[in-house]
């Protein structure tokens, strides 16, 4: 006999999926409310429970008692490269190629201008993902003006065709911030190299959610934030990856004393340090940096492939629940159904999306709204459960059905 209530099995399915989840114990390592479904980790990750005590030690002992001595005794001076090396395995990079510090925007600027300088003056175009997060576009336009190049905006599906003999560098998002579409990092990187160009990847919506494999795919430069799936805290330091063989040629447009070969020599002449240190600029934000370092401990022993498997299972299950619970025609997923094209979020187009999200939040389901009509739900595999996923879809359906 067929089930007269086709969605009635979903809570039980969620329970079984949670029981089989190899990451289920990780949730206890975060500060979360049992009565709230937090699906906004693609904007701000939850607080890892280890951070408050670690940060208190940084403030009270390292700064409060050791003071200036902490630059050496507490390892403050080497924190950017040390934290960079903790981020590195999460983006598929060997040590010595990632440095943490500054914002994503600043690192996009460093990477784009640095890449344009390496490309040579005869290459007079910078190609940018036309659907990119607005700031990336603003910086790409500024970098083009500053380096005397023309900006070419191309839809990601047509970006490979835009690459050619005039391309200096392309700036591409690994996962689109709005739709959650996963772009073809290996294919675009290979196409850029075939055209003799460099490529900079923005990893903000992929690092910590899926395998990136920068070294394996020969990526030139990459940038990313740490406050989304890496849970580093509001405004936590971003990072810059420069492939090892490119580091001797990387000419940063922001040469600071922290990236000098002899920072305490106070020379009037700038000489760049070796390796990833070339990506440093000024004095690092130690409080945020060390909070991030503590937060990254939740990744100890966690294979990124397992995270990816759960991410896809969560988003599959959410879409299944939405299809079962939500009245037909009320929402439309703009996130690709194919696993190879999906990040770790689901974006639903919905009439009155702003008001719908307000109602969801009021009922304990926290996602976010993007103008004009998109509901975004981010699934962070380290702490989001399948039961919460089912609840989110059910509450969404109740709101759309009742109009409450």
C-alpha positions as CSV (number, residue, x, y, z in Angstrom):
1,X,0.0,0.0,0.0
2,X,1.3,3.5,-0.9
3,X,1.9,6.0,1.9
4,X,-1.1,8.3,2.1
5,X,1.2,11.0,3.5
6,X,4.2,10.9,1.1
7,X,6.3,13.2,3.4
8,X,5.6,11.3,6.6
9,X,8.8,9.2,6.4
10,X,11.1,12.2,6.3
11,X,11.6,12.7,10.0
12,X,12.5,9.0,10.4
13,X,14.8,9.3,7.4
14,X,16.5,12.2,9.1
15,X,17.0,10.3,12.3
16,X,18.6,7.4,10.5
17,X,20.9,9.7,8.5
18,X,22.0,11.4,11.7
19,X,22.7,8.1,13.4
20,X,25.0,7.1,10.4
21,X,26.7,10.5,10.2
22,X,30.5,10.2,10.8
23,X,30.7,13.9,11.7
24,X,27.8,13.9,14.3
25,X,30.1,14.3,17.3
26,X,31.6,17.5,15.9
27,X,28.5,19.5,16.7
28,X,29.4,19.4,20.4
29,X,32.5,21.4,19.6
30,X,30.4,24.5,18.7
31,X,28.3,26.9,20.6
32,X,24.8,26.4,19.3
33,X,21.2,26.6,20.5
34,X,19.2,23.5,20.4
35,X,16.0,25.4,19.5
36,X,17.6,27.2,16.5
37,X,18.4,25.7,13.1
38,X,21.5,27.7,12.0
39,X,21.8,27.7,8.2
40,X,23.8,30.9,7.7
41,X,27.3,29.4,8.1
42,X,27.9,30.5,4.5
43,X,27.9,34.1,5.9
44,X,29.2,33.6,9.5
45,X,30.2,30.3,10.9
46,X,29.2,29.2,14.4
47,X,31.6,29.8,17.3
48,X,33.9,26.8,18.1
49,X,33.7,26.2,21.8
50,X,37.5,26.3,22.3
51,X,37.8,29.9,21.2
52,X,36.6,31.9,24.2
53,X,39.1,30.4,26.7
54,X,41.9,30.7,24.1
55,X,41.1,34.3,23.4
56,X,40.9,35.1,27.1
57,X,44.4,33.7,27.5
58,X,45.6,35.9,24.6
59,X,44.1,39.0,26.2
60,X,44.7,38.4,29.9
61,X,48.1,36.6,29.8
62,X,49.8,37.2,26.5
63,X,48.8,40.8,26.1
64,X,48.0,41.6,29.8
65,X,51.1,40.2,31.4
66,X,53.7,39.4,28.8
67,X,52.8,42.4,26.7
68,X,55.6,43.1,24.0
69,X,57.3,39.9,24.9
70,X,54.5,38.0,23.3
71,X,55.7,38.9,19.8
72,X,58.4,36.3,20.3
73,X,57.4,34.3,23.4
74,X,53.8,33.7,22.4
75,X,54.6,33.4,18.7
76,X,52.7,36.5,17.5
77,X,55.2,37.4,14.9
78,X,55.0,34.1,13.0
79,X,51.2,33.7,13.4
80,X,50.3,34.7,9.7
81,X,52.4,31.9,8.2
82,X,51.6,29.4,11.0
83,X,47.8,30.0,10.6
84,X,48.3,29.9,6.8
85,X,49.8,26.5,7.1
86,X,46.7,25.4,9.1
87,X,44.5,26.6,6.3
88,X,46.6,25.0,3.6
89,X,45.4,21.4,3.9
90,X,41.8,22.6,3.8
91,X,42.4,24.0,0.3
92,X,44.8,21.3,-0.9
93,X,48.1,23.2,-0.5
94,X,51.4,22.1,0.8
95,X,53.0,24.1,3.6
96,X,54.7,27.4,2.8
97,X,52.3,28.7,0.2
98,X,49.5,30.3,2.3
99,X,49.7,33.3,4.5
100,X,46.9,34.6,6.7
101,X,46.1,38.3,7.1
102,X,44.2,41.3,5.8
103,X,40.7,41.0,4.3
104,X,39.6,39.0,1.3
105,X,39.3,42.3,-0.6
106,X,42.9,43.3,0.1
107,X,44.1,39.9,-0.9
108,X,42.2,40.0,-4.1
109,X,43.9,43.2,-4.9
110,X,47.3,41.8,-4.1
111,X,46.7,38.7,-6.1
112,X,45.3,40.4,-9.2
113,X,47.9,43.1,-9.5
114,X,50.7,40.7,-8.6
115,X,49.5,38.3,-11.3
116,X,49.1,41.0,-13.9
117,X,52.7,42.1,-13.2
118,X,53.9,38.5,-13.7
119,X,51.9,38.1,-17.0
120,X,53.8,40.9,-18.9
121,X,52.7,44.1,-20.4
122,X,51.7,42.6,-23.8
123,X,48.8,40.9,-22.1
124,X,46.4,43.8,-21.7
125,X,43.2,42.2,-20.4
126,X,41.9,41.1,-17.0
127,X,39.0,38.7,-17.2
128,X,36.5,38.6,-14.4
129,X,33.6,36.4,-13.5
130,X,30.6,38.5,-14.4
131,X,28.5,37.1,-11.6
132,X,31.1,37.6,-9.0
133,X,30.6,39.1,-5.6
134,X,30.4,42.8,-6.2
135,X,33.6,43.7,-4.2
136,X,35.7,41.4,-6.4
137,X,34.3,43.2,-9.4
138,X,35.1,46.6,-8.0
139,X,38.7,45.6,-7.2
140,X,39.2,44.0,-10.6
141,X,38.1,47.2,-12.2
142,X,40.5,49.2,-10.1
143,X,43.3,46.7,-10.7
144,X,42.7,47.0,-14.5
145,X,42.9,50.8,-14.3
146,X,46.0,50.8,-12.2
147,X,47.8,48.3,-14.4
148,X,46.7,49.9,-17.7
149,X,44.6,46.9,-18.7
150,X,41.1,46.4,-20.0
151,X,38.5,44.6,-17.9
152,X,36.5,41.9,-19.6
153,X,33.5,40.5,-17.8
154,X,32.4,37.0,-18.8
155,X,29.7,34.7,-17.6
156,X,31.3,31.7,-16.0
157,X,29.8,29.4,-18.6
158,X,31.6,31.4,-21.3
159,X,34.7,32.3,-19.4
160,X,36.9,29.8,-21.1
161,X,36.1,31.3,-24.5
162,X,37.1,34.8,-23.2
163,X,40.6,33.6,-22.4
164,X,43.2,34.3,-25.1
165,X,46.6,35.7,-26.0
166,X,45.7,39.1,-24.5
167,X,44.6,37.7,-21.1
168,X,46.9,38.5,-18.3
169,X,44.8,37.0,-15.4
170,X,41.3,35.8,-14.8
171,X,39.5,36.2,-11.4
172,X,36.9,33.5,-10.8
173,X,34.7,32.4,-7.9
174,X,34.9,28.7,-7.1
175,X,31.3,28.8,-5.8
176,X,28.9,31.5,-6.7
177,X,27.8,33.4,-3.6
178,X,24.2,33.8,-4.8
179,X,23.2,30.5,-6.5
180,X,25.7,28.2,-4.9
181,X,26.9,27.0,-8.3
182,X,30.3,25.2,-8.2
183,X,32.5,26.3,-11.1
184,X,35.0,24.2,-12.9
185,X,38.3,25.0,-11.2
186,X,40.4,22.3,-12.9
187,X,39.0,23.1,-16.3
188,X,39.2,26.9,-16.1
189,X,42.7,26.7,-14.7
190,X,43.9,24.4,-17.5
191,X,42.3,26.7,-20.1
192,X,44.0,29.8,-18.6
193,X,47.3,28.1,-18.7
194,X,46.8,26.9,-22.3
195,X,46.1,30.5,-23.2
196,X,49.3,31.6,-21.4
197,X,47.4,33.4,-18.6
198,X,47.2,33.2,-14.9
199,X,44.1,32.6,-12.8
200,X,43.1,33.8,-9.3
201,X,40.4,31.8,-7.5
202,X,38.1,33.2,-4.8
203,X,37.5,30.3,-2.4
204,X,35.2,32.1,0.1
205,X,32.3,29.8,-0.5
206,X,34.2,26.6,-1.0
207,X,37.0,26.3,1.5
208,X,35.9,24.1,4.4
209,X,32.9,22.8,2.4
210,X,34.5,20.8,-0.3
211,X,37.9,19.7,-1.6
212,X,39.7,22.4,-3.5
213,X,43.1,20.8,-4.4
214,X,45.0,23.9,-5.3
215,X,48.3,22.1,-5.8
216,X,46.9,19.2,-7.7
217,X,45.3,21.4,-10.2
218,X,48.2,23.8,-10.6
219,X,46.3,26.9,-9.4
220,X,48.4,30.1,-9.6
221,X,46.9,32.2,-6.9
222,X,43.9,32.0,-4.6
223,X,42.3,34.0,-1.8
224,X,39.5,33.3,0.7
225,X,37.9,34.4,3.9
226,X,37.8,32.3,7.1
227,X,34.6,33.4,8.7
228,X,32.2,31.2,6.7
229,X,32.8,27.5,6.6
230,X,36.1,27.8,8.5
231,X,34.3,29.4,11.5
232,X,37.1,31.9,12.3
233,X,34.8,34.7,13.6
234,X,33.4,38.0,12.3
235,X,36.0,39.7,10.2
236,X,38.6,37.0,10.9
237,X,41.7,37.3,8.7
238,X,41.6,36.1,5.1
239,X,44.4,34.3,3.3
240,X,46.5,34.4,0.2
241,X,47.9,31.4,-1.7
242,X,50.7,31.8,-4.1
243,X,52.0,28.7,-5.8
244,X,55.5,27.9,-4.7
245,X,57.2,28.2,-8.1
246,X,55.6,31.7,-8.6
247,X,56.6,33.1,-5.3
248,X,60.0,34.4,-6.4
249,X,58.2,36.4,-9.2
250,X,55.3,37.6,-7.0
251,X,55.6,41.4,-6.8
252,X,53.0,42.5,-4.3
253,X,51.4,46.0,-4.9
254,X,51.3,46.4,-1.2
255,X,54.9,46.0,0.0
256,X,55.0,46.4,3.8
257,X,57.6,46.1,6.5
258,X,56.1,42.7,7.5
259,X,57.0,41.3,4.0
260,X,60.5,42.8,4.0
261,X,63.5,40.5,3.9
262,X,64.8,42.2,7.1
263,X,61.7,43.8,8.7
264,X,63.6,45.2,11.7
265,X,66.5,46.6,9.6
266,X,64.2,49.6,8.8
267,X,65.9,49.9,5.4
268,X,64.7,52.7,3.0
269,X,64.9,50.2,0.2
270,X,62.4,47.4,-0.1
271,X,63.6,43.9,-0.5
272,X,60.9,41.2,-0.6
273,X,61.1,38.2,1.8
274,X,61.2,34.7,0.4
275,X,58.2,32.5,0.1
276,X,54.6,33.1,1.3
277,X,55.8,36.0,3.6
278,X,55.7,38.2,0.5
279,X,52.0,38.2,1.0
280,X,52.2,40.0,4.3
281,X,51.9,43.8,4.5
282,X,51.6,45.4,8.0
283,X,51.3,44.4,11.6
284,X,48.8,41.5,11.8
285,X,45.6,41.7,13.8
286,X,46.7,39.4,16.6
287,X,43.4,39.0,18.5
288,X,41.5,37.9,15.4
289,X,44.4,35.9,14.1
290,X,44.7,33.8,17.3
291,X,41.0,33.3,17.6
292,X,41.1,31.9,14.0
293,X,44.0,29.7,14.9
294,X,42.0,28.2,17.8
295,X,38.9,27.8,15.7
296,X,40.8,25.8,13.1
297,X,41.5,23.1,15.7
298,X,37.9,21.7,15.0
299,X,39.3,20.5,11.7
300,X,41.9,18.2,13.3
301,X,41.4,14.7,12.0
302,X,38.5,15.7,9.7
303,X,38.9,14.6,6.0
304,X,37.5,17.2,3.7
305,X,36.1,14.4,1.5
306,X,33.9,13.3,4.4
307,X,32.7,16.9,4.8
308,X,31.9,17.0,1.1
309,X,29.9,13.8,1.2
310,X,27.8,15.1,4.1
311,X,27.4,18.5,2.4
312,X,25.9,16.8,-0.7
313,X,23.7,14.6,1.5
314,X,22.4,17.5,3.5
315,X,21.6,19.6,0.4
316,X,20.0,16.6,-1.4
317,X,17.9,15.9,1.7
318,X,16.8,19.6,2.0
319,X,15.7,19.7,-1.6
320,X,13.8,16.4,-1.1
321,X,12.1,17.8,1.9
322,X,11.3,21.1,0.2
323,X,9.8,19.2,-2.7
324,X,7.7,17.1,-0.3
325,X,6.5,19.9,2.0
326,X,6.3,23.1,0.1
327,X,3.2,23.7,-2.1
328,X,4.1,23.4,-5.8
329,X,5.1,26.6,-7.5
330,X,6.0,28.5,-4.4
331,X,9.7,28.2,-4.6
332,X,12.3,27.5,-7.3
333,X,15.8,26.2,-6.6
334,X,18.5,28.1,-8.5
335,X,21.2,25.9,-7.1
336,X,22.3,23.2,-9.6
337,X,20.9,19.7,-9.0
338,X,24.1,18.0,-10.3
339,X,26.6,17.3,-7.5
340,X,29.5,18.4,-9.7
341,X,28.0,21.8,-10.0
342,X,26.8,22.4,-6.4
343,X,28.5,24.0,-3.5
344,X,27.2,23.7,0.1
345,X,24.2,26.0,0.0
346,X,20.7,25.9,-1.5
347,X,19.3,29.1,-3.0
348,X,15.5,29.3,-3.5
349,X,13.8,31.9,-5.5
350,X,10.6,32.9,-3.7
351,X,8.1,35.7,-3.9
352,X,8.3,38.0,-0.8
353,X,11.6,36.4,0.1
354,X,12.6,39.1,2.6
355,X,9.4,38.7,4.6
356,X,9.6,34.9,4.4
357,X,13.1,34.9,5.8
358,X,12.1,37.2,8.6
359,X,9.3,34.8,9.5
360,X,11.7,31.8,9.3
361,X,14.1,33.6,11.7
362,X,11.3,34.4,14.1
363,X,10.5,30.6,14.2
364,X,14.1,29.6,14.8
365,X,15.4,28.8,11.3
366,X,18.2,31.2,10.4
367,X,19.2,31.6,6.8
368,X,19.5,34.8,4.8
369,X,17.9,36.9,2.1
370,X,19.5,38.3,-1.1
371,X,17.8,41.0,-3.1
372,X,15.4,40.8,-4.8
373,X,13.9,37.3,-4.2
374,X,16.4,34.7,-3.1
375,X,16.4,32.7,0.2
376,X,19.9,31.3,0.9
377,X,20.5,28.3,3.2
378,X,24.0,27.3,4.0
379,X,24.8,23.8,5.2
380,X,27.9,23.5,7.3
381,X,28.5,19.8,7.7
382,X,30.5,20.0,10.9
383,X,27.4,21.1,12.9
384,X,24.2,21.0,10.8
385,X,22.1,17.8,11.3
386,X,19.6,16.1,9.0
387,X,16.9,16.5,11.6
388,X,17.5,20.3,11.5
389,X,17.4,20.2,7.8
390,X,14.0,18.5,7.8
391,X,12.7,21.0,10.3
392,X,13.9,23.9,8.2
393,X,12.0,22.7,5.1
394,X,8.9,21.9,7.2
395,X,8.8,25.4,8.8
396,X,9.4,27.0,5.4
397,X,6.4,25.1,4.1
398,X,4.2,26.1,7.0
399,X,5.0,29.8,6.5
400,X,4.3,29.6,2.8
401,X,1.1,27.7,3.3
402,X,-0.4,29.8,6.1
403,X,1.2,33.2,5.1
404,X,2.2,33.7,8.7
